[in-house]
Amino acid sequence: MFFRRTVVLDLVYRCTREKMCFENLNENSRRPHCKLCRFHKCMKVGMFIKPSTLMSPKLWERDTISTALKQLHYLNTKRTTLLMSKCSYGNPRLEDMVRRENIALVSQDPNQPLKENDWRFIDIITTIEFLLNLDFMEELDITDQMVLLRAFASKAILLFTAFSSMEKDYGQLMTPGGHEIVSEALLEKLEITQEMANSIKSRMIGGLSELSVTEDELLLIIVIFFLDPVITVPQPLSSMAVTYVASKRQMYSQFLLEHCQLMQQDGWQKRLPELYVLCHTLNRNMREIDKLNILAKLKYPTSICKKLYDDITMHRC
């Protein structure tokens, strides 16, 4: 009841111990009373409320920007909580994730810090989970869900990573564990120019930073860019999905317009096109990363990647 009440009523808690209330407890320790840490503990052990429940008209008014942002922030809190507390040593395919099969997450061991590739993999898993749990995904069949995910999952990862790196003033794409997403050693082996290396590492961060993009704006543009009804690669959406996805994109675009009008007031007419230009920045940065992936495949043809990684990247290379 505590978890459900917190989510449904959008309750906000504060912690006076830097969210560490449940750390280093033993059998003789008193149970912490911190509600924020208790909520995060619920998330870590896998508690979750389906978006369809969150969007129930009995709880909130449907199709409003307030409802949409509550859902998106809830899903993003779940994503970041799992990202920082879980890991996976399995090897699922994208279809396994869509069908909710063969996905095994285990708690991170504080005595064995995750390696760079481990961070990348759990980042992929948690981002795909975020996208899968968006309320409108329940209305699409598995094939159309996979089309959308193949086309956009990598871009969503890039946006989330760039935003996190911007908030932490890293200046380049970094994993939550502090590893470079694109290491200098790899760039040197692939003979990448310094100009291209800098662009790969910081183009998206620069775009977000220049506009001082907020988390609300980030979440809305991720959904809008994700809802692409004219996808052709690796395959198009079904005709029914095209109509449905287009209607949802229009709805979330209206939410972004309303948000800009509310937050920017006199400057909203300039703010809205600035945010949409981020799509071009995202696509350009993604093309640079795809080129890097191609060079890496040519340089190391026998290297083996996780199936999930191949499923969301190889169709573009």
DOMIMI-228794 format. One record per residue (C-alpha): residue number from 0; residue in one letter; chain; x, y, z. Coordinates in nm, 2 decimals, decimal comma. Layout:
<sites>
+------+------+-------+--------+--------+--------+
! mipa ! pavo ! lolum !     px !     py !     pz !
+------+------+-------+--------+--------+--------+
!  NUM !    A !     A !      X !      Y !      Z !
...
+------+------+-------+--------+--------+--------+
</sites>
This chain:
<sites>
+------+------+-------+--------+--------+--------+
! mipa ! pavo ! lolum !     px !     py !     pz !
+------+------+-------+--------+--------+--------+
!    0 !    M !     A !   0,00 !   0,00 !   0,00 !
!    1 !    F !     A !   0,28 !   0,24 !   0,08 !
!    2 !    F !     A !   0,44 !   0,20 !  -0,27 !
!    3 !    R !     A !   0,11 !   0,22 !  -0,45 !
!    4 !    R !     A !   0,00 !   0,53 !  -0,25 !
!    5 !    T !     A !   0,33 !   0,70 !  -0,32 !
!    6 !    V !     A !   0,31 !   0,65 !  -0,69 !
!    7 !    V !     A !  -0,06 !   0,72 !  -0,74 !
!    8 !    L !     A !  -0,07 !   1,03 !  -0,52 !
!    9 !    D !     A !   0,27 !   1,15 !  -0,66 !
!   10 !    L !     A !   0,40 !   1,20 !  -0,31 !
!   11 !    V !     A !   0,74 !   1,36 !  -0,26 !
!   12 !    Y !     A !   0,98 !   1,26 !   0,02 !
!   13 !    R !     A !   1,31 !   1,39 !   0,14 !
!   14 !    C !     A !   1,61 !   1,21 !   0,30 !
!   15 !    T !     A !   1,85 !   1,37 !   0,55 !
!   16 !    R !     A !   2,11 !   1,10 !   0,50 !
!   17 !    E !     A !   2,19 !   1,13 !   0,13 !
!   18 !    K !     A !   1,96 !   0,83 !   0,05 !
!   19 !    M !     A !   2,18 !   0,59 !   0,25 !
!   20 !    C !     A !   1,93 !   0,50 !   0,53 !
!   21 !    F !     A !   1,92 !   0,13 !   0,43 !
!   22 !    E !     A !   2,30 !   0,09 !   0,39 !
!   23 !    N !     A !   2,51 !  -0,12 !   0,63 !
!   24 !    L !     A !   2,21 !  -0,25 !   0,83 !
!   25 !    N !     A !   2,24 !  -0,57 !   1,03 !
!   26 !    E !     A !   2,00 !  -0,78 !   1,23 !
!   27 !    N !     A !   2,02 !  -0,56 !   1,53 !
!   28 !    S !     A !   1,97 !  -0,24 !   1,34 !
!   29 !    R !     A !   1,64 !  -0,05 !   1,38 !
!   30 !    R !     A !   1,43 !  -0,02 !   1,07 !
!   31 !    P !     A !   1,48 !   0,32 !   0,91 !
!   32 !    H !     A !   1,18 !   0,55 !   0,90 !
!   33 !    C !     A !   1,29 !   0,74 !   0,60 !
!   34 !    K !     A !   1,01 !   0,72 !   0,34 !
!   35 !    L !     A !   1,23 !   0,82 !   0,04 !
!   36 !    C !     A !   1,47 !   0,54 !   0,11 !
!   37 !    R !     A !   1,18 !   0,30 !   0,17 !
!   38 !    F !     A !   1,04 !   0,40 !  -0,17 !
!   39 !    H !     A !   1,37 !   0,34 !  -0,35 !
!   40 !    K !     A !   1,40 !   0,01 !  -0,17 !
!   41 !    C !     A !   1,07 !  -0,09 !  -0,31 !
!   42 !    M !     A !   1,19 !   0,00 !  -0,66 !
!   43 !    K !     A !   1,51 !  -0,20 !  -0,61 !
!   44 !    V !     A !   1,33 !  -0,52 !  -0,52 !
!   45 !    G !     A !   1,11 !  -0,49 !  -0,83 !
!   46 !    M !     A !   0,79 !  -0,33 !  -0,72 !
!   47 !    F !     A !   0,61 !  -0,17 !  -1,02 !
!   48 !    I !     A !   0,27 !  -0,04 !  -1,12 !
!   49 !    K !     A !   0,17 !  -0,08 !  -1,48 !
!   50 !    P !     A !   0,12 !   0,24 !  -1,67 !
!   51 !    S !     A !  -0,23 !   0,13 !  -1,76 !
!   52 !    T !     A !  -0,31 !   0,14 !  -1,39 !
!   53 !    L !     A !  -0,15 !   0,48 !  -1,35 !
!   54 !    M !     A !  -0,35 !   0,62 !  -1,63 !
!   55 !    S !     A !  -0,69 !   0,48 !  -1,50 !
!   56 !    P !     A !  -0,95 !   0,75 !  -1,51 !
!   57 !    K !     A !  -1,05 !   0,66 !  -1,15 !
!   58 !    L !     A !  -0,71 !   0,79 !  -1,04 !
!   59 !    W !     A !  -0,62 !   1,07 !  -1,27 !
!   60 !    E !     A !  -0,77 !   1,26 !  -1,56 !
!   61 !    R !     A !  -0,65 !   1,10 !  -1,89 !
!   62 !    D !     A !  -0,45 !   1,26 !  -2,16 !
!   63 !    T !     A !  -0,32 !   1,57 !  -1,98 !
!   64 !    I !     A !   0,03 !   1,69 !  -1,96 !
!   65 !    S !     A !   0,03 !   1,65 !  -1,58 !
!   66 !    T !     A !  -0,07 !   1,29 !  -1,61 !
!   67 !    A !     A !   0,19 !   1,22 !  -1,88 !
!   68 !    L !     A !   0,47 !   1,38 !  -1,69 !
!   69 !    K !     A !   0,38 !   1,19 !  -1,37 !
!   70 !    Q !     A !   0,40 !   0,87 !  -1,56 !
!   71 !    L !     A !   0,73 !   0,96 !  -1,73 !
!   72 !    H !     A !   0,90 !   1,06 !  -1,41 !
!   73 !    Y !     A !   0,78 !   0,75 !  -1,24 !
!   74 !    L !     A !   0,92 !   0,53 !  -1,52 !
!   75 !    N !     A !   1,24 !   0,73 !  -1,53 !
!   76 !    T !     A !   1,28 !   0,69 !  -1,15 !
!   77 !    K !     A !   1,24 !   0,31 !  -1,20 !
!   78 !    R !     A !   1,49 !   0,32 !  -1,48 !
!   79 !    T !     A !   1,76 !   0,50 !  -1,28 !
!   80 !    T !     A !   1,70 !   0,30 !  -0,96 !
!   81 !    L !     A !   1,75 !  -0,03 !  -1,15 !
!   82 !    L !     A !   2,04 !   0,11 !  -1,34 !
!   83 !    M !     A !   2,22 !   0,20 !  -1,02 !
!   84 !    S !     A !   2,13 !  -0,12 !  -0,82 !
!   85 !    K !     A !   2,10 !  -0,41 !  -1,07 !
!   86 !    C !     A !   2,31 !  -0,59 !  -1,33 !
!   87 !    S !     A !   2,26 !  -0,87 !  -1,57 !
!   88 !    Y !     A !   2,49 !  -1,15 !  -1,69 !
!   89 !    G !     A !   2,23 !  -1,30 !  -1,92 !
!   90 !    N !     A !   2,22 !  -1,27 !  -2,30 !
!   91 !    P !     A !   1,86 !  -1,20 !  -2,40 !
!   92 !    R !     A !   1,75 !  -1,09 !  -2,74 !
!   93 !    L !     A !   1,52 !  -0,79 !  -2,80 !
!   94 !    E !     A !   1,22 !  -1,02 !  -2,86 !
!   95 !    D !     A !   1,29 !  -1,19 !  -2,52 !
!   96 !    M !     A !   1,25 !  -0,85 !  -2,35 !
!   97 !    V !     A !   0,93 !  -0,76 !  -2,54 !
!   98 !    R !     A !   0,79 !  -1,10 !  -2,44 !
!   99 !    R !     A !   0,92 !  -1,06 !  -2,09 !
!  100 !    E !     A !   1,13 !  -1,38 !  -2,12 !
!  101 !    N !     A !   1,49 !  -1,47 !  -2,03 !
!  102 !    I !     A !   1,55 !  -1,14 !  -1,83 !
!  103 !    A !     A !   1,74 !  -1,20 !  -1,51 !
!  104 !    L !     A !   1,85 !  -0,90 !  -1,31 !
!  105 !    V !     A !   2,06 !  -0,94 !  -0,99 !
!  106 !    S !     A !   2,17 !  -0,69 !  -0,73 !
!  107 !    Q !     A !   2,51 !  -0,53 !  -0,79 !
!  108 !    D !     A !   2,78 !  -0,65 !  -0,55 !
!  109 !    P !     A !   2,95 !  -0,35 !  -0,39 !
!  110 !    N !     A !   3,27 !  -0,56 !  -0,36 !
!  111 !    Q !     A !   3,28 !  -0,62 !  -0,73 !
!  112 !    P !     A !   3,23 !  -0,29 !  -0,92 !
!  113 !    L !     A !   3,07 !  -0,32 !  -1,26 !
!  114 !    K !     A !   3,30 !  -0,31 !  -1,56 !
!  115 !    E !     A !   3,25 !  -0,07 !  -1,85 !
!  116 !    N !     A !   3,07 !  -0,33 !  -2,07 !
!  117 !    D !     A !   2,85 !  -0,43 !  -1,77 !
!  118 !    W !     A !   2,73 !  -0,07 !  -1,73 !
!  119 !    R !     A !   2,66 !  -0,05 !  -2,10 !
!  120 !    F !     A !   2,45 !  -0,36 !  -2,09 !
!  121 !    I !     A !   2,24 !  -0,27 !  -1,79 !
!  122 !    D !     A !   2,19 !   0,07 !  -1,95 !
!  123 !    I !     A !   2,05 !  -0,09 !  -2,26 !
!  124 !    I !     A !   1,82 !  -0,32 !  -2,05 !
!  125 !    T !     A !   1,68 !  -0,04 !  -1,83 !
!  126 !    T !     A !   1,63 !   0,20 !  -2,13 !
!  127 !    I !     A !   1,43 !  -0,07 !  -2,32 !
!  128 !    E !     A !   1,23 !  -0,13 !  -2,01 !
!  129 !    F !     A !   1,15 !   0,24 !  -1,99 !
!  130 !    L !     A !   1,03 !   0,24 !  -2,35 !
!  131 !    L !     A !   0,83 !  -0,08 !  -2,31 !
!  132 !    N !     A !   0,64 !   0,04 !  -2,01 !
!  133 !    L !     A !   0,51 !   0,36 !  -2,18 !
!  134 !    D !     A !   0,13 !   0,33 !  -2,16 !
!  135 !    F !     A !   0,07 !   0,33 !  -2,54 !
!  136 !    M !     A !   0,30 !   0,03 !  -2,60 !
!  137 !    E !     A !   0,04 !  -0,20 !  -2,46 !
!  138 !    E !     A !  -0,18 !  -0,12 !  -2,76 !
!  139 !    L !     A !   0,07 !  -0,24 !  -3,02 !
!  140 !    D !     A !   0,15 !  -0,59 !  -3,12 !
!  141 !    I !     A !   0,49 !  -0,74 !  -3,05 !
!  142 !    T !     A !   0,61 !  -0,69 !  -3,41 !
!  143 !    D !     A !   0,54 !  -0,32 !  -3,40 !
!  144 !    Q !     A !   0,69 !  -0,28 !  -3,06 !
!  145 !    M !     A !   1,01 !  -0,44 !  -3,19 !
!  146 !    V !     A !   1,01 !  -0,21 !  -3,49 !
!  147 !    L !     A !   0,99 !   0,10 !  -3,27 !
!  148 !    L !     A !   1,25 !  -0,03 !  -3,03 !
!  149 !    R !     A !   1,50 !  -0,13 !  -3,30 !
!  150 !    A !     A !   1,47 !   0,22 !  -3,45 !
!  151 !    F !     A !   1,50 !   0,42 !  -3,13 !
!  152 !    A !     A !   1,64 !   0,23 !  -2,83 !
!  153 !    S !     A !   2,00 !   0,33 !  -2,91 !
!  154 !    K !     A !   1,90 !   0,70 !  -2,95 !
!  155 !    A !     A !   1,71 !   0,69 !  -2,62 !
!  156 !    I !     A !   2,02 !   0,55 !  -2,45 !
!  157 !    L !     A !   2,23 !   0,83 !  -2,60 !
!  158 !    L !     A !   1,98 !   1,10 !  -2,48 !
!  159 !    F !     A !   1,97 !   0,96 !  -2,13 !
!  160 !    T !     A !   2,35 !   0,92 !  -2,11 !
!  161 !    A !     A !   2,41 !   1,27 !  -2,24 !
!  162 !    F !     A !   2,16 !   1,42 !  -2,00 !
!  163 !    S !     A !   2,32 !   1,24 !  -1,70 !
!  164 !    S !     A !   2,67 !   1,34 !  -1,81 !
!  165 !    M !     A !   2,56 !   1,70 !  -1,86 !
!  166 !    E !     A !   2,41 !   1,71 !  -1,50 !
!  167 !    K !     A !   2,73 !   1,57 !  -1,36 !
!  168 !    D !     A !   2,95 !   1,82 !  -1,56 !
!  169 !    Y !     A !   3,15 !   1,54 !  -1,72 !
!  170 !    G !     A !   3,19 !   1,71 !  -2,05 !
!  171 !    Q !     A !   3,18 !   1,37 !  -2,23 !
!  172 !    L !     A !   2,96 !   1,06 !  -2,24 !
!  173 !    M !     A !   3,02 !   0,86 !  -1,92 !
!  174 !    T !     A !   2,87 !   0,55 !  -1,76 !
!  175 !    P !     A !   2,72 !   0,58 !  -1,41 !
!  176 !    G !     A !   3,03 !   0,41 !  -1,29 !
!  177 !    G !     A !   3,25 !   0,68 !  -1,42 !
!  178 !    H !     A !   3,38 !   0,50 !  -1,73 !
!  179 !    E !     A !   3,42 !   0,67 !  -2,07 !
!  180 !    I !     A !   3,15 !   0,55 !  -2,31 !
!  181 !    V !     A !   3,41 !   0,58 !  -2,59 !
!  182 !    S !     A !   3,76 !   0,52 !  -2,45 !
!  183 !    E !     A !   4,07 !   0,70 !  -2,58 !
!  184 !    A !     A !   4,24 !   0,36 !  -2,63 !
!  185 !    L !     A !   3,96 !   0,25 !  -2,87 !
!  186 !    L !     A !   3,97 !   0,57 !  -3,06 !
!  187 !    E !     A !   4,34 !   0,54 !  -3,10 !
!  188 !    K !     A !   4,32 !   0,18 !  -3,22 !
!  189 !    L !     A !   4,06 !   0,28 !  -3,48 !
!  190 !    E !     A !   4,26 !   0,58 !  -3,59 !
!  191 !    I !     A !   3,98 !   0,82 !  -3,53 !
!  192 !    T !     A !   4,07 !   1,19 !  -3,57 !
!  193 !    Q !     A !   4,06 !   1,41 !  -3,26 !
!  194 !    E !     A !   3,79 !   1,62 !  -3,41 !
!  195 !    M !     A !   3,56 !   1,32 !  -3,47 !
!  196 !    A !     A !   3,64 !   1,18 !  -3,13 !
!  197 !    N !     A !   3,54 !   1,50 !  -2,96 !
!  198 !    S !     A !   3,22 !   1,51 !  -3,16 !
!  199 !    I !     A !   3,12 !   1,16 !  -3,07 !
!  200 !    K !     A !   3,19 !   1,22 !  -2,70 !
!  201 !    S !     A !   3,02 !   1,55 !  -2,66 !
!  202 !    R !     A !   2,80 !   1,66 !  -2,94 !
!  203 !    M !     A !   2,47 !   1,55 !  -2,77 !
!  204 !    I !     A !   2,58 !   1,69 !  -2,44 !
!  205 !    G !     A !   2,66 !   2,02 !  -2,60 !
!  206 !    G !     A !   2,31 !   2,03 !  -2,76 !
!  207 !    L !     A !   2,14 !   1,97 !  -2,44 !
!  208 !    S !     A !   2,36 !   2,20 !  -2,24 !
!  209 !    E !     A !   2,33 !   2,49 !  -2,49 !
!  210 !    L !     A !   1,95 !   2,48 !  -2,44 !
!  211 !    S !     A !   1,96 !   2,40 !  -2,07 !
!  212 !    V !     A !   1,72 !   2,12 !  -2,13 !
!  213 !    T !     A !   1,51 !   2,02 !  -1,83 !
!  214 !    E !     A !   1,42 !   1,67 !  -1,73 !
!  215 !    D !     A !   1,06 !   1,74 !  -1,82 !
!  216 !    E !     A !   1,16 !   1,85 !  -2,17 !
!  217 !    L !     A !   1,40 !   1,55 !  -2,21 !
!  218 !    L !     A !   1,13 !   1,30 !  -2,12 !
!  219 !    L !     A !   0,88 !   1,45 !  -2,36 !
!  220 !    I !     A !   1,11 !   1,48 !  -2,65 !
!  221 !    I !     A !   1,23 !   1,12 !  -2,60 !
!  222 !    V !     A !   0,87 !   1,00 !  -2,63 !
!  223 !    I !     A !   0,80 !   1,23 !  -2,93 !
!  224 !    F !     A !   1,11 !   1,11 !  -3,12 !
!  225 !    F !     A !   1,03 !   0,75 !  -3,03 !
!  226 !    L !     A !   0,68 !   0,78 !  -3,18 !
!  227 !    D !     A !   0,79 !   0,78 !  -3,54 !
!  228 !    P !     A !   0,51 !   0,67 !  -3,77 !
!  229 !    V !     A !   0,72 !   0,67 !  -4,09 !
!  230 !    I !     A !   0,99 !   0,42 !  -3,98 !
!  231 !    T !     A !   1,13 !   0,22 !  -4,27 !
!  232 !    V !     A !   1,44 !   0,06 !  -4,13 !
!  233 !    P !     A !   1,47 !  -0,22 !  -4,04 !
!  234 !    Q !     A !   1,10 !  -0,25 !  -4,15 !
!  235 !    P !     A !   0,79 !  -0,03 !  -4,15 !
!  236 !    L !     A !   0,52 !  -0,03 !  -3,89 !
!  237 !    S !     A !   0,19 !  -0,20 !  -3,97 !
!  238 !    S !     A !  -0,08 !   0,03 !  -4,12 !
!  239 !    M !     A !  -0,28 !   0,02 !  -3,80 !
!  240 !    A !     A !   0,03 !   0,10 !  -3,59 !
!  241 !    V !     A !   0,11 !   0,40 !  -3,82 !
!  242 !    T !     A !  -0,22 !   0,56 !  -3,75 !
!  243 !    Y !     A !  -0,20 !   0,49 !  -3,37 !
!  244 !    V !     A !   0,16 !   0,60 !  -3,33 !
!  245 !    A !     A !   0,09 !   0,92 !  -3,53 !
!  246 !    S !     A !  -0,20 !   1,01 !  -3,30 !
!  247 !    K !     A !   0,01 !   0,95 !  -2,99 !
!  248 !    R !     A !   0,30 !   1,16 !  -3,13 !
!  249 !    Q !     A !   0,05 !   1,45 !  -3,20 !
!  250 !    M !     A !  -0,08 !   1,42 !  -2,84 !
!  251 !    Y !     A !   0,27 !   1,43 !  -2,68 !
!  252 !    S !     A !   0,37 !   1,71 !  -2,92 !
!  253 !    Q !     A !   0,08 !   1,91 !  -2,78 !
!  254 !    F !     A !   0,20 !   1,83 !  -2,43 !
!  255 !    L !     A !   0,54 !   1,97 !  -2,52 !
!  256 !    L !     A !   0,38 !   2,28 !  -2,66 !
!  257 !    E !     A !   0,17 !   2,33 !  -2,35 !
!  258 !    H !     A !   0,48 !   2,28 !  -2,13 !
!  259 !    C !     A !   0,68 !   2,54 !  -2,33 !
!  260 !    Q !     A !   0,39 !   2,79 !  -2,30 !
!  261 !    L !     A !   0,37 !   2,73 !  -1,93 !
!  262 !    M !     A !   0,74 !   2,74 !  -1,85 !
!  263 !    Q !     A !   0,87 !   2,99 !  -2,11 !
!  264 !    Q !     A !   0,57 !   3,22 !  -2,14 !
!  265 !    D !     A !   0,67 !   3,49 !  -2,39 !
!  266 !    G !     A !   0,96 !   3,28 !  -2,52 !
!  267 !    W !     A !   0,77 !   2,96 !  -2,59 !
!  268 !    Q !     A !   0,75 !   3,02 !  -2,97 !
!  269 !    K !     A !   1,13 !   3,01 !  -2,99 !
!  270 !    R !     A !   1,18 !   2,73 !  -2,74 !
!  271 !    L !     A !   0,96 !   2,47 !  -2,92 !
!  272 !    P !     A !   1,16 !   2,47 !  -3,25 !
!  273 !    E !     A !   1,49 !   2,47 !  -3,05 !
!  274 !    L !     A !   1,39 !   2,15 !  -2,88 !
!  275 !    Y !     A !   1,29 !   1,99 !  -3,21 !
!  276 !    V !     A !   1,63 !   2,07 !  -3,36 !
!  277 !    L !     A !   1,77 !   1,83 !  -3,10 !
!  278 !    C !     A !   1,64 !   1,56 !  -3,33 !
!  279 !    H !     A !   1,90 !   1,66 !  -3,59 !
!  280 !    T !     A !   2,18 !   1,67 !  -3,33 !
!  281 !    L !     A !   2,07 !   1,33 !  -3,21 !
!  282 !    N !     A !   2,07 !   1,18 !  -3,55 !
!  283 !    R !     A !   2,41 !   1,33 !  -3,64 !
!  284 !    N !     A !   2,57 !   1,20 !  -3,32 !
!  285 !    M !     A !   2,41 !   0,86 !  -3,38 !
!  286 !    R !     A !   2,56 !   0,84 !  -3,73 !
!  287 !    E !     A !   2,90 !   0,91 !  -3,59 !
!  288 !    I !     A !   2,86 !   0,64 !  -3,33 !
!  289 !    D !     A !   2,74 !   0,40 !  -3,60 !
!  290 !    K !     A !   3,05 !   0,48 !  -3,81 !
!  291 !    L !     A !   3,26 !   0,40 !  -3,50 !
!  292 !    N !     A !   3,07 !   0,06 !  -3,46 !
!  293 !    I !     A !   3,14 !  -0,03 !  -3,82 !
!  294 !    L !     A !   3,51 !   0,05 !  -3,78 !
!  295 !    A !     A !   3,52 !  -0,16 !  -3,47 !
!  296 !    K !     A !   3,36 !  -0,45 !  -3,64 !
!  297 !    L !     A !   3,61 !  -0,43 !  -3,93 !
!  298 !    K !     A !   3,90 !  -0,40 !  -3,69 !
!  299 !    Y !     A !   3,78 !  -0,69 !  -3,46 !
!  300 !    P !     A !   3,56 !  -0,91 !  -3,68 !
!  301 !    T !     A !   3,57 !  -1,20 !  -3,43 !
!  302 !    S !     A !   3,46 !  -1,00 !  -3,13 !
!  303 !    I !     A !   3,12 !  -1,11 !  -2,99 !
!  304 !    C !     A !   2,86 !  -0,87 !  -2,86 !
!  305 !    K !     A !   2,55 !  -0,92 !  -2,66 !
!  306 !    K !     A !   2,26 !  -1,03 !  -2,87 !
!  307 !    L !     A !   2,05 !  -0,73 !  -2,74 !
!  308 !    Y !     A !   2,32 !  -0,49 !  -2,85 !
!  309 !    D !     A !   2,33 !  -0,64 !  -3,20 !
!  310 !    D !     A !   1,95 !  -0,63 !  -3,22 !
!  311 !    I !     A !   1,93 !  -0,25 !  -3,16 !
!  312 !    T !     A !   2,24 !  -0,14 !  -3,36 !
!  313 !    M !     A !   2,34 !  -0,38 !  -3,64 !
!  314 !    H !     A !   2,04 !  -0,29 !  -3,87 !
!  315 !    R !     A !   2,20 !   0,06 !  -3,90 !
!  316 !    C !     A !   2,55 !  -0,05 !  -3,97 !
+------+------+-------+--------+--------+--------+
</sites>
